[in-house]
Amino acid sequence: QEPSAETSKGTEISINCSHPSIQTSEDIYWYRQLLGQGPTFLVWGIKGSKALSAPPRQLSVVADHQSSTLWLTRPRCGDVAVYYCAVGD
């Protein structure tokens, strides 16, 4: 996962997470931690594309089992956070 990424309000951004040694029984999970709060679960994905029901942020994830990309197509100020990816079963 990239150590940091930034964008301006309304400008699409993607965060890539690579796990080349992931096991076939494991999945990639995405979390978001807003300032002063604990992490909250966003989505998991192994293969294909999944859109999250979180308008107007328009979050989506694309994964191929060894990597996963989280897209924020219309980020707002409220999306400023630390985003984590994790592997688990």
Backbone as CSV, one residue per row, in Angstrom:
resi,resn,N_x,N_y,N_z,CA_x,CA_y,CA_z,C_x,C_y,C_z
1,GLN,0.852,-1.179,0.000,0.000,0.000,0.000,0.889,1.231,0.000
2,GLU,0.511,2.229,-0.783,1.278,3.466,-0.806,1.261,4.100,0.585
3,PRO,2.365,4.714,0.994,2.382,5.324,2.325,1.453,6.520,2.452
4,SER,1.237,7.243,1.355,0.314,8.370,1.418,-0.160,8.724,0.013
5,ALA,-1.314,9.352,-0.036,-1.871,9.839,-1.297,-2.781,11.003,-0.965
6,GLU,-2.835,11.971,-1.849,-3.724,13.101,-1.599,-4.347,13.581,-2.898
7,THR,-5.470,14.234,-2.752,-6.191,14.774,-3.892,-6.959,16.001,-3.427
8,SER,-7.577,16.681,-4.347,-8.432,17.806,-3.981,-9.887,17.367,-4.042
9,LYS,-10.748,18.139,-3.420,-12.173,17.820,-3.354,-12.736,17.598,-4.754
10,GLY,-13.413,16.461,-4.931,-14.056,16.156,-6.194,-13.169,15.507,-7.237
11,THR,-11.859,15.378,-6.960,-10.933,14.778,-7.916,-10.668,13.325,-7.549
12,GLU,-10.970,12.429,-8.475,-10.851,10.991,-8.236,-9.463,10.595,-7.744
13,ILE,-9.435,9.627,-6.835,-8.169,9.103,-6.331,-8.304,7.600,-6.147
14,SER,-7.203,6.902,-6.337,-7.194,5.460,-6.106,-6.062,5.117,-5.152
15,ILE,-6.286,4.096,-4.347,-5.281,3.608,-3.408,-5.081,2.133,-3.721
16,ASN,-3.852,1.767,-4.051,-3.566,0.388,-4.423,-2.926,-0.366,-3.264
17,CYS,-3.301,-1.622,-3.139,-2.768,-2.489,-2.095,-2.356,-3.797,-2.761
18,SER,-1.096,-4.185,-2.619,-0.593,-5.394,-3.261,-0.185,-6.417,-2.208
19,HIS,-0.614,-7.653,-2.408,-0.269,-8.764,-1.515,0.127,-9.962,-2.369
20,PRO,1.360,-9.979,-2.908,1.754,-11.052,-3.817,1.798,-12.436,-3.178
21,SER,1.921,-12.515,-1.859,2.011,-13.828,-1.208,0.700,-14.243,-0.545
22,ILE,-0.407,-13.642,-0.946,-1.701,-13.971,-0.356,-2.063,-15.431,-0.653
23,GLN,-2.667,-16.091,0.318,-3.104,-17.475,0.156,-4.479,-17.502,-0.511
24,THR,-4.808,-18.617,-1.154,-6.086,-18.702,-1.864,-7.280,-18.616,-0.932
25,SER,-7.097,-18.940,0.342,-8.210,-18.886,1.298,-8.368,-17.506,1.932
26,GLU,-7.503,-16.557,1.589,-7.522,-15.237,2.209,-8.168,-14.193,1.298
27,ASP,-8.673,-13.158,1.916,-9.306,-12.044,1.217,-8.585,-10.748,1.575
28,ILE,-8.808,-9.708,0.778,-8.274,-8.378,1.073,-9.413,-7.515,1.605
29,TYR,-9.184,-6.874,2.733,-10.182,-6.042,3.408,-9.709,-4.594,3.422
30,TRP,-10.659,-3.678,3.308,-10.360,-2.246,3.377,-11.059,-1.623,4.591
31,TYR,-10.314,-0.750,5.284,-10.825,-0.025,6.449,-10.507,1.453,6.283
32,ARG,-11.285,2.271,6.970,-11.041,3.713,6.975,-11.057,4.199,8.418
33,GLN,-10.094,5.047,8.770,-10.033,5.608,10.115,-10.066,7.127,10.030
34,LEU,-11.188,7.692,10.452,-11.325,9.143,10.503,-10.571,9.677,11.712
35,LEU,-10.179,10.922,11.658,-9.419,11.548,12.732,-10.141,11.410,14.065
36,GLY,-9.446,10.904,15.063,-10.003,10.781,16.407,-10.942,9.607,16.599
37,GLN,-11.065,8.732,15.602,-11.961,7.580,15.695,-11.193,6.295,15.428
38,GLY,-11.833,5.178,15.722,-11.250,3.885,15.413,-11.516,3.516,13.963
39,PRO,-10.805,2.515,13.446,-11.034,2.075,12.068,-12.427,1.490,11.883
40,THR,-13.019,1.727,10.720,-14.308,1.128,10.374,-14.151,0.361,9.067
41,PHE,-14.838,-0.769,8.986,-14.771,-1.634,7.811,-15.469,-0.986,6.625
42,LEU,-14.848,-1.062,5.448,-15.449,-0.529,4.224,-15.939,-1.640,3.309
43,VAL,-15.028,-2.529,2.916,-15.372,-3.537,1.909,-14.296,-4.618,1.877
44,TRP,-14.664,-5.786,1.368,-13.671,-6.820,1.101,-13.858,-7.280,-0.329
45,GLY,-12.809,-7.811,-0.897,-12.922,-8.295,-2.266,-11.767,-9.178,-2.657
46,ILE,-12.053,-10.200,-3.448,-11.016,-11.081,-3.956,-10.841,-10.879,-5.453
47,LYS,-11.952,-10.883,-6.170,-11.871,-10.838,-7.620,-13.033,-10.025,-8.165
48,GLY,-12.748,-9.268,-9.205,-13.807,-8.510,-9.835,-13.923,-7.110,-9.270
49,SER,-15.073,-6.515,-9.464,-15.309,-5.135,-9.066,-16.549,-5.058,-8.191
50,LYS,-16.518,-4.188,-7.213,-17.644,-4.043,-6.304,-17.836,-2.566,-5.984
51,ALA,-19.030,-2.065,-6.196,-19.338,-0.680,-5.842,-19.973,-0.664,-4.462
52,LEU,-19.553,0.241,-3.625,-20.098,0.349,-2.278,-21.297,1.268,-2.291
53,SER,-22.279,0.935,-1.495,-23.482,1.776,-1.413,-23.210,2.937,-0.472
54,ALA,-22.371,3.853,-0.929,-21.986,4.972,-0.081,-22.027,6.291,-0.835
55,PRO,-23.079,6.550,-1.615,-23.108,7.850,-2.290,-23.192,8.963,-1.261
56,PRO,-22.679,10.149,-1.526,-22.099,10.567,-2.803,-20.605,10.302,-2.923
57,ARG,-20.018,9.540,-2.018,-18.572,9.324,-2.081,-18.166,8.439,-3.245
58,GLN,-19.065,7.555,-3.704,-18.775,6.699,-4.844,-17.522,5.867,-4.627
59,LEU,-17.509,5.105,-3.549,-16.401,4.198,-3.284,-16.584,2.926,-4.092
60,SER,-15.496,2.398,-4.610,-15.550,1.097,-5.260,-14.211,0.407,-5.069
61,VAL,-14.198,-0.909,-5.246,-12.966,-1.671,-5.097,-12.845,-2.636,-6.268
62,VAL,-11.634,-2.772,-6.769,-11.336,-3.721,-7.833,-10.203,-4.598,-7.325
63,ALA,-10.347,-5.917,-7.482,-9.338,-6.824,-6.950,-9.072,-7.972,-7.909
64,ASP,-7.860,-8.519,-7.850,-7.530,-9.693,-8.660,-6.909,-10.797,-7.806
65,HIS,-7.144,-10.785,-6.554,-6.689,-11.718,-5.524,-5.268,-11.446,-5.039
66,GLN,-4.424,-10.800,-5.791,-3.105,-10.447,-5.285,-2.959,-8.944,-5.072
67,SER,-3.908,-8.200,-5.564,-3.900,-6.760,-5.331,-5.337,-6.258,-5.316
68,SER,-5.513,-5.101,-4.733,-6.838,-4.501,-4.635,-6.681,-2.992,-4.732
69,THR,-7.585,-2.355,-5.432,-7.550,-0.900,-5.562,-8.862,-0.316,-5.070
70,LEU,-8.775,0.613,-4.151,-9.938,1.329,-3.634,-10.026,2.661,-4.370
71,TRP,-11.173,2.931,-4.973,-11.385,4.164,-5.737,-12.342,5.077,-4.990
72,LEU,-11.994,6.346,-4.874,-12.900,7.383,-4.397,-13.101,8.309,-5.589
73,THR,-14.243,8.186,-6.255,-14.427,8.910,-7.509,-14.829,10.363,-7.325
74,ARG,-15.476,10.678,-6.209,-15.832,12.073,-5.920,-15.576,12.356,-4.442
75,PRO,-14.311,12.369,-4.022,-14.028,12.556,-2.595,-14.475,13.925,-2.091
76,ARG,-14.896,13.927,-0.825,-15.297,15.165,-0.149,-14.360,15.400,1.026
77,CYS,-14.487,16.529,1.660,-13.655,16.830,2.824,-13.850,15.784,3.922
78,GLY,-15.062,15.251,4.033,-15.351,14.235,5.041,-14.684,12.900,4.783
79,ASP,-14.057,12.732,3.620,-13.354,11.492,3.298,-11.888,11.528,3.718
80,VAL,-11.445,12.649,4.287,-10.067,12.730,4.767,-9.909,11.722,5.896
81,ALA,-9.001,10.762,5.705,-8.855,9.670,6.667,-7.599,8.881,6.346
82,VAL,-7.289,7.950,7.235,-6.268,6.943,6.957,-7.002,5.712,6.445
83,TYR,-6.604,5.212,5.289,-7.219,4.025,4.689,-6.238,2.867,4.806
84,TYR,-6.739,1.735,5.287,-5.904,0.555,5.483,-6.412,-0.599,4.635
85,CYS,-5.490,-1.399,4.135,-5.881,-2.686,3.568,-5.260,-3.769,4.440
86,ALA,-5.931,-4.893,4.504,-5.462,-6.005,5.332,-5.831,-7.314,4.655
87,VAL,-5.081,-8.354,4.978,-5.361,-9.689,4.465,-5.811,-10.568,5.613
88,GLY,-6.837,-11.366,5.375,-7.322,-12.287,6.398,-8.242,-13.310,5.786
89,ASP,-8.635,-14.273,6.619,-9.573,-15.285,6.119,-10.856,-15.279,6.903
